[in-house]
Amino acid sequence: MQYLHTMVRVHDLEKSLHFYCDLLGLKEISRKDSEKGRFTLVFLAAPGDEARAREDRAPMIELTYNWDTEEYTGGRNFGHLAYRVDDIYSLCEHLKSNGVVINRPPRDGYMAFVRSPDGISIELLQKGDALAPKELWVSMENTGSW
């Protein structure tokens, strides 16, 4: 058995690509538009998984954009996506400065949670050992649910 991808439905493809690619740093691997099915699929991979995603088609996240308006429920009950990051403080600062709410700040220097534009919970985990505690983050309260 081999893990291939996780699919999440998105309401606004451009807003979602901005979040996942421009802010989180994922790379677009492929895209498929289906006129008959009236949807677009976009497969993304973390930079460290890009070569493997292109070769094995795994591990990736699949953004599914249905062209017709549809209401989705999910987000928190979906669970979450998790990514290991090189510098959790730097990434959280980048996300925060671009208007992303840090729902669970990296007070411990190791773990944080944010949400995508569609309410998907994203866990960010520091690569290696936790970073030393650092202000703004140590005293920052949780915001919303994660």
KOLNU-587495 format. One record per atom (N, C-alpha, C): residue number from 0; residue in three letters; atom name; x, y, z. Coordinates in steps of 0.001 Angstrom, whole numbers, plus 500000, padded with zeros to 6 digits. Example, Ala and Ser with C-alpha at 12.3 -4.5 7.8 and 13.67 -1.06 7.14 Angstrom:
<rs>
+------+------+-------+--------+--------+--------+
| fipa | gumi | fitor |     c1 |     c2 |     c3 |
+------+------+-------+--------+--------+--------+
|    0 |  ALA |     N | 513190 | 494310 | 507800 |
|    0 |  ALA |    CA | 512300 | 495500 | 507800 |
|    0 |  ALA |     C | 513200 | 496700 | 507800 |
|    1 |  SER |     N | 512850 | 497750 | 507080 |
|    1 |  SER |    CA | 513670 | 498940 | 507140 |
|    1 |  SER |     C | 512900 | 500030 | 507870 |
+------+------+-------+--------+--------+--------+
</rs>
This chain:
<rs>
+------+------+-------+--------+--------+--------+
| fipa | gumi | fitor |     c1 |     c2 |     c3 |
+------+------+-------+--------+--------+--------+
|    0 |  MET |     N | 500841 | 498829 | 500000 |
|    0 |  MET |    CA | 500000 | 500000 | 500000 |
|    0 |  MET |     C | 500889 | 501239 | 500000 |
|    1 |  GLN |     N | 500452 | 502262 | 499284 |
|    1 |  GLN |    CA | 501208 | 503513 | 499201 |
|    1 |  GLN |     C | 500236 | 504686 | 499314 |
|    2 |  TYR |     N | 500568 | 505642 | 500180 |
|    2 |  TYR |    CA | 499751 | 506842 | 500302 |
|    2 |  TYR |     C | 499890 | 507670 | 499028 |
|    3 |  LEU |     N | 498752 | 508102 | 498447 |
|    3 |  LEU |    CA | 498783 | 508878 | 497220 |
|    3 |  LEU |     C | 498458 | 510345 | 497450 |
|    4 |  HIS |     N | 497248 | 510644 | 497930 |
|    4 |  HIS |    CA | 496877 | 512040 | 498109 |
|    4 |  HIS |     C | 495672 | 512165 | 499035 |
|    5 |  THR |     N | 495426 | 513379 | 499462 |
|    5 |  THR |    CA | 494228 | 513738 | 500208 |
|    5 |  THR |     C | 493482 | 514757 | 499370 |
|    6 |  MET |     N | 492173 | 514568 | 499211 |
|    6 |  MET |    CA | 491372 | 515501 | 498420 |
|    6 |  MET |     C | 490564 | 516391 | 499338 |
|    7 |  VAL |     N | 490572 | 517686 | 499035 |
|    7 |  VAL |    CA | 489685 | 518633 | 499707 |
|    7 |  VAL |     C | 488976 | 519447 | 498636 |
|    8 |  ARG |     N | 487697 | 519697 | 498862 |
|    8 |  ARG |    CA | 486917 | 520522 | 497942 |
|    8 |  ARG |     C | 487100 | 521976 | 498333 |
|    9 |  VAL |     N | 487229 | 522833 | 497335 |
|    9 |  VAL |    CA | 487447 | 524253 | 497590 |
|    9 |  VAL |     C | 486376 | 525086 | 496893 |
|   10 |  HIS |     N | 486039 | 526224 | 497501 |
|   10 |  HIS |    CA | 485027 | 527126 | 496933 |
|   10 |  HIS |     C | 485609 | 528076 | 495895 |
|   11 |  ASP |     N | 486822 | 528551 | 496147 |
|   11 |  ASP |    CA | 487459 | 529555 | 495292 |
|   11 |  ASP |     C | 488863 | 529048 | 494975 |
|   12 |  LEU |     N | 489055 | 528551 | 493757 |
|   12 |  LEU |    CA | 490323 | 527919 | 493394 |
|   12 |  LEU |     C | 491488 | 528893 | 493499 |
|   13 |  GLU |     N | 491316 | 530110 | 493014 |
|   13 |  GLU |    CA | 492425 | 531074 | 493056 |
|   13 |  GLU |     C | 492806 | 531434 | 494486 |
|   14 |  LYS |     N | 491823 | 531644 | 495341 |
|   14 |  LYS |    CA | 492093 | 531960 | 496747 |
|   14 |  LYS |     C | 492795 | 530781 | 497418 |
|   15 |  SER |     N | 492353 | 529568 | 497116 |
|   15 |  SER |    CA | 492968 | 528374 | 497695 |
|   15 |  SER |     C | 494397 | 528187 | 497197 |
|   16 |  LEU |     N | 494635 | 528406 | 495899 |
|   16 |  LEU |    CA | 496002 | 528292 | 495370 |
|   16 |  LEU |     C | 496914 | 529346 | 495982 |
|   17 |  HIS |     N | 496394 | 530539 | 496204 |
|   17 |  HIS |    CA | 497191 | 531584 | 496872 |
|   17 |  HIS |     C | 497610 | 531097 | 498260 |
|   18 |  PHE |     N | 496656 | 530532 | 499018 |
|   18 |  PHE |    CA | 496955 | 530045 | 500360 |
|   18 |  PHE |     C | 497964 | 528898 | 500323 |
|   19 |  TYR |     N | 497646 | 527841 | 499583 |
|   19 |  TYR |    CA | 498487 | 526646 | 499597 |
|   19 |  TYR |     C | 499843 | 526862 | 498916 |
|   20 |  CYS |     N | 499881 | 527589 | 497807 |
|   20 |  CYS |    CA | 501131 | 527765 | 497049 |
|   20 |  CYS |     C | 501906 | 529010 | 497479 |
|   21 |  ASP |     N | 501273 | 530170 | 497398 |
|   21 |  ASP |    CA | 501989 | 531415 | 497684 |
|   21 |  ASP |     C | 502332 | 531564 | 499157 |
|   22 |  LEU |     N | 501433 | 531157 | 500048 |
|   22 |  LEU |    CA | 501670 | 531354 | 501472 |
|   22 |  LEU |     C | 502313 | 530149 | 502145 |
|   23 |  LEU |     N | 501770 | 528941 | 501931 |
|   23 |  LEU |    CA | 502361 | 527747 | 502548 |
|   23 |  LEU |     C | 503590 | 527249 | 501785 |
|   24 |  GLY |     N | 503670 | 527530 | 500492 |
|   24 |  GLY |    CA | 504844 | 527137 | 499714 |
|   24 |  GLY |     C | 504721 | 525829 | 498962 |
|   25 |  LEU |     N | 503516 | 525254 | 498863 |
|   25 |  LEU |    CA | 503362 | 524023 | 498089 |
|   25 |  LEU |     C | 503546 | 524315 | 496604 |
|   26 |  LYS |     N | 503851 | 523281 | 495840 |
|   26 |  LYS |    CA | 504115 | 523406 | 494406 |
|   26 |  LYS |     C | 503030 | 522686 | 493613 |
|   27 |  GLU |     N | 502536 | 523357 | 492561 |
|   27 |  GLU |    CA | 501548 | 522715 | 491694 |
|   27 |  GLU |     C | 502250 | 521675 | 490830 |
|   28 |  ILE |     N | 501739 | 520442 | 490886 |
|   28 |  ILE |    CA | 502318 | 519337 | 490134 |
|   28 |  ILE |     C | 501547 | 519104 | 488839 |
|   29 |  SER |     N | 500221 | 519141 | 488932 |
|   29 |  SER |    CA | 499413 | 518949 | 487725 |
|   29 |  SER |     C | 498033 | 519555 | 487931 |
|   30 |  ARG |     N | 497340 | 519723 | 486790 |
|   30 |  ARG |    CA | 496000 | 520303 | 486792 |
|   30 |  ARG |     C | 495205 | 519637 | 485679 |
|   31 |  LYS |     N | 493925 | 519370 | 485985 |
|   31 |  LYS |    CA | 493042 | 518769 | 484991 |
|   31 |  LYS |     C | 491692 | 519470 | 485060 |
|   32 |  ASP |     N | 491223 | 519952 | 483912 |
|   32 |  ASP |    CA | 489886 | 520516 | 483792 |
|   32 |  ASP |     C | 489009 | 519490 | 483096 |
|   33 |  SER |     N | 487820 | 519250 | 483657 |
|   33 |  SER |    CA | 486868 | 518327 | 483047 |
|   33 |  SER |     C | 485622 | 519106 | 482659 |
|   34 |  GLU |     N | 485496 | 519394 | 481367 |
|   34 |  GLU |    CA | 484319 | 520107 | 480865 |
|   34 |  GLU |     C | 483057 | 519278 | 481117 |
|   35 |  LYS |     N | 483142 | 517985 | 480845 |
|   35 |  LYS |    CA | 481984 | 517105 | 481025 |
|   35 |  LYS |     C | 481581 | 517020 | 482504 |
|   36 |  GLY |     N | 482550 | 516843 | 483381 |
|   36 |  GLY |    CA | 482261 | 516723 | 484807 |
|   36 |  GLY |     C | 482114 | 518059 | 485516 |
|   37 |  ARG |     N | 482482 | 519148 | 484829 |
|   37 |  ARG |    CA | 482392 | 520508 | 485346 |
|   37 |  ARG |     C | 483193 | 520676 | 486639 |
|   38 |  PHE |     N | 484464 | 520261 | 486585 |
|   38 |  PHE |    CA | 485343 | 520434 | 487739 |
|   38 |  PHE |     C | 486782 | 520619 | 487284 |
|   39 |  THR |     N | 487602 | 521125 | 488204 |
|   39 |  THR |    CA | 489042 | 521248 | 488015 |
|   39 |  THR |     C | 489722 | 520549 | 489178 |
|   40 |  LEU |     N | 490736 | 519751 | 488873 |
|   40 |  LEU |    CA | 491567 | 519105 | 489891 |
|   40 |  LEU |     C | 492959 | 519702 | 489813 |
|   41 |  VAL |     N | 493498 | 520099 | 490963 |
|   41 |  VAL |    CA | 494865 | 520605 | 491024 |
|   41 |  VAL |     C | 495596 | 519807 | 492098 |
|   42 |  PHE |     N | 496709 | 519195 | 491698 |
|   42 |  PHE |    CA | 497505 | 518399 | 492626 |
|   42 |  PHE |     C | 498719 | 519212 | 493066 |
|   43 |  LEU |     N | 498931 | 519250 | 494387 |
|   43 |  LEU |    CA | 500015 | 520030 | 494972 |
|   43 |  LEU |     C | 500898 | 519133 | 495833 |
|   44 |  ALA |     N | 502181 | 519501 | 495920 |
|   44 |  ALA |    CA | 503120 | 518763 | 496770 |
|   44 |  ALA |     C | 503975 | 519748 | 497550 |
|   45 |  ALA |     N | 504416 | 519310 | 498700 |
|   45 |  ALA |    CA | 505368 | 520098 | 499478 |
|   45 |  ALA |     C | 506690 | 520140 | 498709 |
|   46 |  PRO |     N | 507469 | 521229 | 498832 |
|   46 |  PRO |    CA | 508724 | 521328 | 498076 |
|   46 |  PRO |     C | 509639 | 520109 | 498253 |
|   47 |  GLY |     N | 509716 | 519572 | 499472 |
|   47 |  GLY |    CA | 510563 | 518406 | 499708 |
|   47 |  GLY |     C | 510032 | 517124 | 499099 |
|   48 |  ASP |     N | 508774 | 517133 | 498673 |
|   48 |  ASP |    CA | 508152 | 515954 | 498056 |
|   48 |  ASP |     C | 507935 | 516124 | 496559 |
|   49 |  GLU |     N | 508377 | 517253 | 495996 |
|   49 |  GLU |    CA | 508064 | 517571 | 494600 |
|   49 |  GLU |     C | 508575 | 516503 | 493628 |
|   50 |  ALA |     N | 509821 | 516091 | 493755 |
|   50 |  ALA |    CA | 510373 | 515101 | 492824 |
|   50 |  ALA |     C | 509610 | 513783 | 492930 |
|   51 |  ARG |     N | 509355 | 513348 | 494138 |
|   51 |  ARG |    CA | 508612 | 512096 | 494332 |
|   51 |  ARG |     C | 507194 | 512214 | 493787 |
|   52 |  ALA |     N | 506552 | 513374 | 493980 |
|   52 |  ALA |    CA | 505192 | 513573 | 493477 |
|   52 |  ALA |     C | 505161 | 513491 | 491959 |
|   53 |  ARG |     N | 506173 | 514060 | 491310 |
|   53 |  ARG |    CA | 506222 | 514025 | 489845 |
|   53 |  ARG |     C | 506501 | 512605 | 489342 |
|   54 |  GLU |     N | 507316 | 511867 | 490082 |
|   54 |  GLU |    CA | 507685 | 510511 | 489675 |
|   54 |  GLU |     C | 506621 | 509482 | 490057 |
|   55 |  ASP |     N | 506212 | 509457 | 491330 |
|   55 |  ASP |    CA | 505288 | 508442 | 491848 |
|   55 |  ASP |     C | 503845 | 508914 | 491968 |
|   56 |  ARG |     N | 503612 | 510224 | 491730 |
|   56 |  ARG |    CA | 502291 | 510822 | 491913 |
|   56 |  ARG |     C | 501859 | 510774 | 493383 |
|   57 |  ALA |     N | 502846 | 510845 | 494313 |
|   57 |  ALA |    CA | 502543 | 510814 | 495742 |
|   57 |  ALA |     C | 503700 | 511434 | 496504 |
|   58 |  PRO |     N | 503524 | 511918 | 497692 |
|   58 |  PRO |    CA | 502275 | 512250 | 498373 |
|   58 |  PRO |     C | 501827 | 513661 | 497989 |
|   59 |  MET |     N | 500541 | 513846 | 497820 |
|   59 |  MET |    CA | 500035 | 515148 | 497368 |
|   59 |  MET |     C | 498704 | 515471 | 498026 |
|   60 |  ILE |     N | 498304 | 516723 | 497826 |
|   60 |  ILE |    CA | 496964 | 517152 | 498166 |
|   60 |  ILE |     C | 496271 | 517483 | 496852 |
|   61 |  GLU |     N | 495037 | 517037 | 496734 |
|   61 |  GLU |    CA | 494236 | 517306 | 495538 |
|   61 |  GLU |     C | 493179 | 518342 | 495892 |
|   62 |  LEU |     N | 493251 | 519494 | 495247 |
|   62 |  LEU |    CA | 492205 | 520494 | 495397 |
|   62 |  LEU |     C | 491171 | 520232 | 494314 |
|   63 |  THR |     N | 489924 | 520022 | 494714 |
|   63 |  THR |    CA | 488839 | 519785 | 493768 |
|   63 |  THR |     C | 487939 | 521010 | 493760 |
|   64 |  TYR |     N | 487846 | 521634 | 492591 |
|   64 |  TYR |    CA | 486988 | 522807 | 492429 |
|   64 |  TYR |     C | 485850 | 522436 | 491488 |
|   65 |  ASN |     N | 484637 | 522375 | 492050 |
|   65 |  ASN |    CA | 483447 | 522107 | 491234 |
|   65 |  ASN |     C | 482941 | 523433 | 490681 |
|   66 |  TRP |     N | 482719 | 523486 | 489378 |
|   66 |  TRP |    CA | 482366 | 524744 | 488722 |
|   66 |  TRP |     C | 480995 | 525258 | 489135 |
|   67 |  ASP |     N | 480092 | 524352 | 489468 |
|   67 |  ASP |    CA | 478759 | 524763 | 489890 |
|   67 |  ASP |     C | 478773 | 525011 | 491395 |
|   68 |  THR |     N | 478021 | 526006 | 491827 |
|   68 |  THR |    CA | 477966 | 526359 | 493240 |
|   68 |  THR |     C | 477404 | 525199 | 494052 |
|   69 |  GLU |     N | 478107 | 524893 | 495130 |
|   69 |  GLU |    CA | 477693 | 523811 | 496014 |
|   69 |  GLU |     C | 478182 | 524166 | 497414 |
|   70 |  GLU |     N | 477380 | 523881 | 498433 |
|   70 |  GLU |    CA | 477794 | 524168 | 499810 |
|   70 |  GLU |     C | 478462 | 522922 | 500393 |
|   71 |  TYR |     N | 479626 | 523109 | 500996 |
|   71 |  TYR |    CA | 480354 | 521994 | 501600 |
|   71 |  TYR |     C | 480367 | 522165 | 503103 |
|   72 |  THR |     N | 480315 | 521053 | 503795 |
|   72 |  THR |    CA | 480563 | 521068 | 505227 |
|   72 |  THR |     C | 481849 | 520297 | 505417 |
|   73 |  GLY |     N | 482494 | 520470 | 506499 |
|   73 |  GLY |    CA | 483759 | 519766 | 506710 |
|   73 |  GLY |     C | 484652 | 520586 | 507589 |
|   74 |  GLY |     N | 485814 | 520913 | 507081 |
|   74 |  GLY |    CA | 486763 | 521666 | 507883 |
|   74 |  GLY |     C | 487216 | 520845 | 509066 |
|   75 |  ARG |     N | 486762 | 521210 | 510241 |
|   75 |  ARG |    CA | 487203 | 520556 | 511476 |
|   75 |  ARG |     C | 486899 | 519056 | 511478 |
|   76 |  ASN |     N | 485714 | 518646 | 511049 |
|   76 |  ASN |    CA | 485407 | 517223 | 511094 |
|   76 |  ASN |     C | 486158 | 516429 | 510030 |
|   77 |  PHE |     N | 486793 | 517117 | 509089 |
|   77 |  PHE |    CA | 487679 | 516462 | 508129 |
|   77 |  PHE |     C | 488905 | 515926 | 508856 |
|   78 |  GLY |     N | 489308 | 516587 | 509920 |
|   78 |  GLY |    CA | 490558 | 516300 | 510592 |
|   78 |  GLY |     C | 491520 | 517406 | 510212 |
|   79 |  HIS |     N | 492703 | 517071 | 509747 |
|   79 |  HIS |    CA | 493637 | 518109 | 509330 |
|   79 |  HIS |     C | 494691 | 517538 | 508400 |
|   80 |  LEU |     N | 495351 | 518455 | 507703 |
|   80 |  LEU |    CA | 496541 | 518132 | 506926 |
|   80 |  LEU |     C | 497724 | 518521 | 507804 |
|   81 |  ALA |     N | 498834 | 517831 | 507690 |
|   81 |  ALA |    CA | 500018 | 518151 | 508497 |
|   81 |  ALA |     C | 501239 | 518273 | 507607 |
|   82 |  TYR |     N | 502030 | 519314 | 507879 |
|   82 |  TYR |    CA | 503270 | 519552 | 507138 |
|   82 |  TYR |     C | 504406 | 519826 | 508112 |
|   83 |  ARG |     N | 505561 | 519204 | 507861 |
|   83 |  ARG |    CA | 506785 | 519494 | 508615 |
|   83 |  ARG |     C | 507420 | 520713 | 507958 |
|   84 |  VAL |     N | 507852 | 521676 | 508771 |
|   84 |  VAL |    CA | 508398 | 522927 | 508237 |
|   84 |  VAL |     C | 509790 | 523187 | 508808 |
|   85 |  ASP |     N | 510606 | 523923 | 508055 |
|   85 |  ASP |    CA | 511974 | 524213 | 508481 |
|   85 |  ASP |     C | 512039 | 525204 | 509641 |
|   86 |  ASP |     N | 511174 | 526211 | 509644 |
|   86 |  ASP |    CA | 511185 | 527231 | 510698 |
|   86 |  ASP |     C | 509743 | 527656 | 510973 |
|   87 |  ILE |     N | 509168 | 527097 | 512007 |
|   87 |  ILE |    CA | 507754 | 527330 | 512303 |
|   87 |  ILE |     C | 507466 | 528792 | 512613 |
|   88 |  TYR |     N | 508399 | 529471 | 513276 |
|   88 |  TYR |    CA | 508185 | 530886 | 513591 |
|   88 |  TYR |     C | 508170 | 531732 | 512324 |
|   89 |  SER |     N | 509099 | 531475 | 511452 |
|   89 |  SER |    CA | 509182 | 532233 | 510207 |
|   89 |  SER |     C | 507931 | 532021 | 509354 |
|   90 |  LEU |     N | 507493 | 530774 | 509222 |
|   90 |  LEU |    CA | 506311 | 530502 | 508408 |
|   90 |  LEU |     C | 505071 | 531124 | 509037 |
|   91 |  CYS |     N | 504914 | 530995 | 510347 |
|   91 |  CYS |    CA | 503744 | 531585 | 511008 |
|   91 |  CYS |     C | 503750 | 533100 | 510859 |
|   92 |  GLU |     N | 504908 | 533728 | 510950 |
|   92 |  GLU |    CA | 504984 | 535182 | 510758 |
|   92 |  GLU |     C | 504596 | 535541 | 509324 |
|   93 |  HIS |     N | 505073 | 534770 | 508364 |
|   93 |  HIS |    CA | 504718 | 534990 | 506952 |
|   93 |  HIS |     C | 503213 | 534866 | 506749 |
|   94 |  LEU |     N | 502624 | 533820 | 507297 |
|   94 |  LEU |    CA | 501181 | 533619 | 507163 |
|   94 |  LEU |     C | 500410 | 534754 | 507839 |
|   95 |  LYS |     N | 500806 | 535093 | 509063 |
|   95 |  LYS |    CA | 500129 | 536150 | 509826 |
|   95 |  LYS |     C | 500212 | 537483 | 509090 |
|   96 |  SER |     N | 501370 | 537806 | 508539 |
|   96 |  SER |    CA | 501531 | 539086 | 507843 |
|   96 |  SER |     C | 500746 | 539131 | 506533 |
|   97 |  ASN |     N | 500281 | 537976 | 506084 |
|   97 |  ASN |    CA | 499445 | 537907 | 504890 |
|   97 |  ASN |     C | 497976 | 537653 | 505229 |
|   98 |  GLY |     N | 497603 | 537937 | 506462 |
|   98 |  GLY |    CA | 496208 | 537891 | 506861 |
|   98 |  GLY |     C | 495667 | 536551 | 507297 |
|   99 |  VAL |     N | 496524 | 535540 | 507436 |
|   99 |  VAL |    CA | 496069 | 534226 | 507888 |
|   99 |  VAL |     C | 496034 | 534218 | 509419 |
|  100 |  VAL |     N | 494918 | 533796 | 509982 |
|  100 |  VAL |    CA | 494783 | 533701 | 511440 |
|  100 |  VAL |     C | 495565 | 532487 | 511924 |
|  101 |  ILE |     N | 496394 | 532690 | 512929 |
|  101 |  ILE |    CA | 497118 | 531576 | 513555 |
|  101 |  ILE |     C | 496207 | 531079 | 514675 |
|  102 |  ASN |     N | 495471 | 530004 | 514412 |
|  102 |  ASN |    CA | 494479 | 529520 | 515369 |
|  102 |  ASN |     C | 495115 | 528957 | 516633 |
|  103 |  ARG |     N | 496189 | 528235 | 516473 |
|  103 |  ARG |    CA | 496939 | 527702 | 517614 |
|  103 |  ARG |     C | 498391 | 528116 | 517376 |
|  104 |  PRO |     N | 498836 | 529173 | 518057 |
|  104 |  PRO |    CA | 500197 | 529669 | 517848 |
|  104 |  PRO |     C | 501258 | 528645 | 518268 |
|  105 |  PRO |     N | 502466 | 528771 | 517720 |
|  105 |  PRO |    CA | 503547 | 527835 | 518058 |
|  105 |  PRO |     C | 504221 | 528200 | 519385 |
|  106 |  ARG |     N | 503423 | 528258 | 520448 |
|  106 |  ARG |    CA | 503958 | 528633 | 521770 |
|  106 |  ARG |     C | 505083 | 527710 | 522206 |
|  107 |  ASP |     N | 504995 | 526454 | 521821 |
|  107 |  ASP |    CA | 505990 | 525462 | 522226 |
|  107 |  ASP |     C | 507157 | 525365 | 521247 |
|  108 |  GLY |     N | 507163 | 526200 | 520201 |
|  108 |  GLY |    CA | 508234 | 526145 | 519212 |
|  108 |  GLY |     C | 508167 | 524917 | 518321 |
|  109 |  TYR |     N | 507055 | 524188 | 518398 |
|  109 |  TYR |    CA | 506970 | 522938 | 517656 |
|  109 |  TYR |     C | 505709 | 522788 | 516811 |
|  110 |  MET |     N | 504557 | 523243 | 517316 |
|  110 |  MET |    CA | 503305 | 522965 | 516628 |
|  110 |  MET |     C | 502438 | 524217 | 516532 |
|  111 |  ALA |     N | 501802 | 524371 | 515369 |
|  111 |  ALA |    CA | 500832 | 525455 | 515167 |
|  111 |  ALA |     C | 499717 | 524930 | 514278 |
|  112 |  PHE |     N | 498568 | 525616 | 514325 |
|  112 |  PHE |    CA | 497452 | 525293 | 513441 |
|  112 |  PHE |     C | 496932 | 526560 | 512795 |
|  113 |  VAL |     N | 496614 | 526454 | 511513 |
|  113 |  VAL |    CA | 495955 | 527516 | 510752 |
|  113 |  VAL |     C | 494825 | 526852 | 509970 |
|  114 |  ARG |     N | 494044 | 527670 | 509274 |
|  114 |  ARG |    CA | 492974 | 527130 | 508432 |
|  114 |  ARG |     C | 493093 | 527698 | 507023 |
|  115 |  SER |     N | 492738 | 526859 | 506052 |
|  115 |  SER |    CA | 492710 | 527292 | 504659 |
|  115 |  SER |     C | 491495 | 528188 | 504446 |
|  116 |  PRO |     N | 491383 | 528835 | 503288 |
|  116 |  PRO |    CA | 490197 | 529645 | 503005 |
|  116 |  PRO |     C | 488890 | 528848 | 503079 |
|  117 |  ASP |     N | 488946 | 527527 | 502950 |
|  117 |  ASP |    CA | 487754 | 526689 | 503019 |
|  117 |  ASP |     C | 487579 | 526031 | 504381 |
|  118 |  GLY |     N | 488343 | 526465 | 505376 |
|  118 |  GLY |    CA | 488176 | 525953 | 506732 |
|  118 |  GLY |     C | 488880 | 524646 | 507015 |
|  119 |  ILE |     N | 489762 | 524200 | 506133 |
|  119 |  ILE |    CA | 490518 | 522978 | 506378 |
|  119 |  ILE |     C | 491607 | 523286 | 507399 |
|  120 |  SER |     N | 491661 | 522484 | 508449 |
|  120 |  SER |    CA | 492652 | 522663 | 509501 |
|  120 |  SER |     C | 494009 | 522147 | 509012 |
|  121 |  ILE |     N | 495042 | 522997 | 509161 |
|  121 |  ILE |    CA | 496398 | 522662 | 508724 |
|  121 |  ILE |     C | 497310 | 522685 | 509941 |
|  122 |  GLU |     N | 497953 | 521557 | 510229 |
|  122 |  GLU |    CA | 498903 | 521473 | 511331 |
|  122 |  GLU |     C | 500305 | 521698 | 510771 |
|  123 |  LEU |     N | 501052 | 522576 | 511414 |
|  123 |  LEU |    CA | 502438 | 522847 | 511043 |
|  123 |  LEU |     C | 503321 | 522324 | 512172 |
|  124 |  LEU |     N | 504289 | 521478 | 511829 |
|  124 |  LEU |    CA | 505172 | 520869 | 512824 |
|  124 |  LEU |     C | 506620 | 521225 | 512514 |
|  125 |  GLN |     N | 507336 | 521701 | 513516 |
|  125 |  GLN |    CA | 508737 | 522079 | 513361 |
|  125 |  GLN |     C | 509581 | 520857 | 513050 |
|  126 |  LYS |     N | 510423 | 520961 | 512046 |
|  126 |  LYS |    CA | 511361 | 519893 | 511696 |
|  126 |  LYS |     C | 512402 | 519769 | 512820 |
|  127 |  GLY |     N | 512678 | 518548 | 513241 |
|  127 |  GLY |    CA | 513667 | 518328 | 514299 |
|  127 |  GLY |     C | 513118 | 518719 | 515660 |
|  128 |  ASP |     N | 514000 | 519214 | 516502 |
|  128 |  ASP |    CA | 513597 | 519612 | 517850 |
|  128 |  ASP |     C | 512825 | 520917 | 517824 |
|  129 |  ALA |     N | 512041 | 521115 | 518867 |
|  129 |  ALA |    CA | 511300 | 522367 | 519017 |
|  129 |  ALA |     C | 512270 | 523534 | 519086 |
|  130 |  LEU |     N | 511856 | 524670 | 518535 |
|  130 |  LEU |    CA | 512651 | 525887 | 518646 |
|  130 |  LEU |     C | 512472 | 526468 | 520042 |
|  131 |  ALA |     N | 513442 | 527259 | 520480 |
|  131 |  ALA |    CA | 513338 | 527908 | 521788 |
|  131 |  ALA |     C | 512109 | 528809 | 521800 |
|  132 |  PRO |     N | 511402 | 528872 | 522947 |
|  132 |  PRO |    CA | 510232 | 529744 | 523036 |
|  132 |  PRO |     C | 510584 | 531170 | 522620 |
|  133 |  LYS |     N | 509631 | 531801 | 521921 |
|  133 |  LYS |    CA | 509894 | 533127 | 521370 |
|  133 |  LYS |     C | 508633 | 533969 | 521463 |
|  134 |  GLU |     N | 508792 | 535202 | 521926 |
|  134 |  GLU |    CA | 507654 | 536115 | 521948 |
|  134 |  GLU |     C | 507329 | 536524 | 520548 |
|  135 |  LEU |     N | 506373 | 536895 | 520378 |
|  135 |  LEU |    CA | 504981 | 537085 | 520086 |
|  135 |  LEU |     C | 504220 | 535786 | 520311 |
|  136 |  TRP |     N | 504849 | 534674 | 520063 |
|  136 |  TRP |    CA | 504122 | 533405 | 520033 |
|  136 |  TRP |     C | 503812 | 532863 | 521418 |
|  137 |  VAL |     N | 504742 | 532992 | 522367 |
|  137 |  VAL |    CA | 504560 | 532411 | 523699 |
|  137 |  VAL |     C | 503293 | 532928 | 524375 |
|  138 |  SER |     N | 503034 | 534210 | 524259 |
|  138 |  SER |    CA | 501882 | 534787 | 524956 |
|  138 |  SER |     C | 500630 | 534909 | 524085 |
|  139 |  MET |     N | 500696 | 534490 | 522849 |
|  139 |  MET |    CA | 499535 | 534596 | 521957 |
|  139 |  MET |     C | 498500 | 533534 | 522310 |
|  140 |  GLU |     N | 497253 | 533952 | 522434 |
|  140 |  GLU |    CA | 496135 | 533053 | 522741 |
|  140 |  GLU |     C | 495685 | 532295 | 521494 |
|  141 |  ASN |     N | 495008 | 531168 | 521708 |
|  141 |  ASN |    CA | 494344 | 530478 | 520609 |
|  141 |  ASN |     C | 493230 | 531352 | 520072 |
|  142 |  THR |     N | 492943 | 531209 | 518780 |
|  142 |  THR |    CA | 491858 | 531956 | 518134 |
|  142 |  THR |     C | 490970 | 530966 | 517403 |
|  143 |  GLY |     N | 489696 | 530953 | 517745 |
|  143 |  GLY |    CA | 488776 | 530042 | 517065 |
|  143 |  GLY |     C | 489092 | 528599 | 517356 |
|  144 |  SER |     N | 488662 | 527726 | 516476 |
|  144 |  SER |    CA | 488929 | 526297 | 516640 |
|  144 |  SER |     C | 489991 | 525863 | 515635 |
|  145 |  TRP |     N | 490653 | 524781 | 515957 |
|  145 |  TRP |    CA | 491690 | 524283 | 515063 |
|  145 |  TRP |     C | 491645 | 522793 | 515020 |
+------+------+-------+--------+--------+--------+
</rs>
